[in-house]
């Protein structure tokens, strides 16, 4: 079959530019009969190729391993199996080119980029081409396409992967609306987070997130979630929802950002210390305790998934002062659970404690 395909490529006009990488053939064709989730199917030489993937979103945790299910079959069934090519790739936001993850022909496979050494095909059963990803990272969430290529026919199915995490609004020490899109990406990364997607922000809004400042999202749109309509936030006449400014210029326009932090494998804790600390002293105190000063994303994740509850304000790595409240009570801020913020006080003032993070 491989020899026949090579001969066809040489003989057919206009196909000399087909891309080959280390012997793996990449097909960029999309069959109109495939609607993404569920399964795709097509007919070639009287045999229908069917690819099946789950319709439901898969949820997992940062640092874990996960299997993205994908199986294929022929209708009618073939008397003897024939080799197929398998390609897994990830869809990116905002119309960007897809990201190659893995390609395989028989026992041979190749992985790409940051997925090298972390992905392989499960192959537990015949026609099972599920993808296993180890040591999941923040940027691994998203939509993955499993494509099976049988001769000149290809079919694909979509798998959506989501990490358990928490969305939080972020503005830098310089104040409100100071970040262009690229600076927003860097700001989230510095807080052990990534820029949130619309789906993540919408889910956070459904869980009660209410924030009047507009912030960047992963697709370079600017939006903000409102659960309690009020005059400064679009007016009293608008229903609750996620307000949108639409796409903005990535370099020229400036807003805050909504970050997404995944559940932690390490521990965030308030360091018991005999005196109040400056920011520099707080950083050193965590180091002496065998840890590091916590980042904003780490504090939010500990509050969300570990139930971290402390009424003491403490320094964080970005120079802000915050404290997490899982169980609201008198003399501990507003009546809602959340992470309270004191903003960015004078870093030289010995006025606060510190939250530390110890990786596992």
N, C-alpha and C positions, 0 to 999 in steps of 0.2 A: 504493500500500500504506500509506504514511504517513497519507493522508487517511482511508482505511478504518479504520485503527487508532484514529485520533482520534475518529471517529464511534462506534466500538464503546465506547470509554472513556466517552463522554458518555451512551450509551444504557444500558449495563449498570449495574445497581444495585450499590452497595457498593464501587465502584472509584474514587470521586472522590479518594481519598487517594493514588493512585499517584504516586510521586515523579518529578519531572522536573527535570533540571539542564541548563540551557543547551541544551535541545532533545534531550538524550540520555535515552533511557528506560532505567531501571534495573529489571531483573527480578531479584528475590530468590528466585525459585522454584528448587527442586532436583528433578531427575527421579530417582525411586528406582532407575531402571535404570542409573544412572551410579555406578560404584564408585570413582571418583577417578582413580587411575593408569590408563594405557592409553587407553581411549576411552569416550565416552558416546554413546548412540544413542536415538532416539525416533521415533515415527511420527506424522506430521501430514499429513492430506489424502492418504494413500496414499504419501507420500514420507518416507523415513527420513533423518533428519539424524544424521550421525556426526562426532564430534570426536575427534581422535587426538593424544595427547601421549606422550612417552617414559616408560617404566616405570622406567628407571634414574635415580639421582640425578646431577645435574650438579655437577661440582666446578670451581671457578675461584679467582681470587685477588683480593684487595682492590685497587681501582684499575683493574682490567681491565674489558673489555667482554664481555658474554655474550649469547647468544641462547637464549631459552626456546622450544623448538619447539612449534608448535600448527598443525594443519591440520584442515579440515573438508571433508565431501563429502555429496552426496545420493545415496540409493539408492532407486529407480533414478536415474541421472544426469539432470539437467534439460537440456532442449533449449537453454535460454538461462539464464545466471546471473541470480539475483535478489539484491537488496541484503540484507545481514544486518547486525545490530548485533554488535559485539564488545566484551566487557568483560574486562579483566584485573584481578584483585584478589588481595591477599595474605591468607592465613589467619594469625591471630595466636594466641598461646599462651593457654591457660587460659580458653577460651570467650569471649575478647574479640571485639567486632565486627570483621568483616573490614576491611581497609584498601584503599580504592580506589587503583588504580595508573593505569589508562588505560581510556577508552571511545572507540569509533570507530564511525562510520556512513559507509560509503563512504570518500572521501578526508578527511573531517573527523574530527578526533580531539581529545581533551583529556586531559591528564595531571594528576595531583593531588599535593599536598603536596611532600615532598622528592623526588619522582620528576619534577617539572616540569623540562623541558629535558633529562632524561637518558633518557627512554624513547620509543620509537616502534615501530610495526608494521613488520616487514620487508617483507612483500608482494612478495617476489621472484618468486613464482609465483601463479597463480590459486588461490584458496582457502587461501593461506598467510597465517596471522594470527599468526605467531611474534612474540614480544616481544623487542626488543633493549634492554638496559640498559647504559648507559655509566658509567664512573667508579664502579665498585661500592664501596659503603660497608659497614662492619661490620654495620650493622643490616639490610642487604639480604638476608641469607640467610634461608631459610625455604621455605614451601610457597606456590606461586602457582597460582591457578585461571584457566584460559582458558575463557570462556563465550561461546558463539555463540548469538545469538537470531534466529530466522527466523520472523517473524510472531508467532504465539502459542506457538511451540515453542522451547525452549532446551535445549542440551546443553553439557556442560563436561568438561574433563579437568584433571588435576593435574600440576604440574611442581615437583619439589623441587630447590632450589638450595642448595649448601653451599660455604662458603669454606674454602680451605686455611688451617688455623690450629692453635693449640696451646691446651690448657686448662691453667690453673694455679690452685692454691689461693691465696687472699689473705686476710690479716687485717691490720687497720690498726695504726698505732703504739700505740694504746691497749691492744692485746692481744687474746686469743682471745675469740670469741663476743661481739662488741660491735656488730654491724651488724644493724639491721632490714632488711627487703627493699629499701626505698627508699634507705637508706644504702648497701646493697650495690651497687645499680645505679650510684650516684654514685662509689663506690670503684673499680669496674671502669672506668668512663668516664675517671676521672682517670689511670688506668694505660694509656690508649689501648686499651681492651678493652670488651667487653660481658659481661653475665652469660651464662654458658654454658647451653645447652639440655641436656636429658637425653641426647639422641642424641649430642651432642658429648662429654659426660662419659663415656658408655658406650663410645664409640670410644676415648677416652683410656685408660679402664680396660683395654680389649682390648690396647692398646699398652704396658701396664705401669704406669699411674699407680696409686700406692698412697698413700692419705692418710687418717689416722684422724680428723681433725677434720671435723665436719659443716658443709656450706656450702649457701647458697641456690643454686637454679637458676632459669632463666627463667620457669618455670611457678609460681614461689613455693613449690615443694616444697623440702625439705632432705634432702640425700643425701651419701654419701661412698663412694669406691671403695677396695676392699680386694683386693689380689692375694695377700697373705700373711696368712692368718687368725692372730690372736693375741688374748690374753686381754683387753687394754684396748679392743679394736676389735670388739666383738660376741661375743668368745669363740672358743676354739679349735675348737669343734664346728661352727661355721658354715662353709659352703663359700665360696670366693672369690666376689666379686660386688660390685654397687653396693648398699649398704645405704640404706634409705629411712626417714626419719621422717614421710614423707607431707607434705601441704600444711600450712603454718604461717601464723599471723596475720602479715600483712605489716608491721604497725606494732609489735605488742607483742613478738613473739618475736625473739631475737637469736642470730645464728650468724656463722660466717665466710662466704665466698662463693667459688664457682668462676667464674673469669673466662675469657673466650675472646678471644685476640689473633690477628688474621689476619697472614699473611705480609706483610713490609714491602717498600716500594719504596725506602726510604732505607737508610742505613748506620749500624749501631751499632758503636762501637769503644772500646777502652780508650785513654785519653789518656795518652801518655807525658809525664810531668811530673817535674821535678827533685826535688820534695819531696812529702811526704804532705800531705793537704788536709783542712780542715774542710768541712762541707756547703756553707756559703756560698762558700768559696773554690773548691770543686769546681764549683758552678754558674757562677761567674764565669769559671773556666778554660775550660769548654766554650764559653761565649759568646765569649770572646776567640779561640777556635779556629774561629769561624764556625759553631758548632753549638749544641745545647741539651743539658742534662743528660738522659740517657735515662730513660724510664719503665719500670716493671716489665714491662708487656706487650711493649714493644719489645725488651727484653733477652731475654725468653723466645722471641719470634719469631725473633730473630737467632740464638739458640742452636739452635732447631728447624730452621730453613730455610736458614740461611747457615753452619751449622756453627761458630758463634763459640765459640772454645775459649781460655780464659785462666785462669790459676791465681791471678790478682791480684784481691783484693777491692776493690770500688769503690762509691762513692756512687751512688744513684739519686735521682730527683726526689722520691720520697715520704719520703726520709730513711732508707731502708733501705740496707744494704750487702750486695752479692751478687757472685757471679762464675759464669760459665758454663763447664761442662766437657763437651765433646763426646767427648773421648777420655780416659777415666779412666786415671790413672797414680799411682804412689806419691807421697806428700806433696802430693796435690791433692784430699783429701777422700775420700768413700766410693767403692767400686769401681763404682758405677753412674754413667752419664751423667746430667746434670741441671744445674739452676741452684741453687747452694749459697747459703744465706742466713746472715748474721750478725745478723739481726734489725734493730733500730733503735738503734744506738749513740748516745752523746752527740754531737749535731750540732756541738758546739764543739771536739771532739777532733780534732786534726790527725793522723789515724791511717790514712787510706786514700787510694787513688786515686779515679778517677771514670770512669764509662762515659758517653760522649756519643752523641748521635743527630743525624745530618745528613740532612735530607730531600732527596729528589731533585726 
